[in-house]
């Protein structure tokens, strides 16, 4: 037997563990409210190790924001390329992984920070372009899709009791900009 202590994780696994811990912390308390010490404690590592790996709390926050957008894009890639199907895929993602919506909302909340605003803006616009490309929807329908998505995000984040009504409202709103769509 060896007294060497616990096995060291490979760097990629350690990085993923930090991002997972940061996802939970940033979802709950945002960029300004989250302490690196809390992320370090959740990840089971030292605070200086996080700084060594990511450089700053802001850079780690941006990694978490990018990961949330990546999960949204993956959900859309697996769905039928229609606005209603993408909407269902998004709601399912929010229900399965609530930190996604919270991190996106925290990204908006931290938009006073210029690098955060630029990163979130870029990911938001890229996601809008993806929706348009996947569905063939025009700019108005894409904006409407995002507006209804924001309602779904807030409803899920707040655990509102009548989320199904929000889903019905979202479908109604999409029908207003696409009356030819079959219900």
PyMOL commands that set and color helices and strands:
alter all, ss='L'
color gray80, all
select helices_A, chain A and resi 11-33+36-43+47-54+57-77+83-96+99-109+114-135+139-157+163-177
alter helices_A, ss='H'
color red, helices_A
deselect
rebuild
show_as cartoon
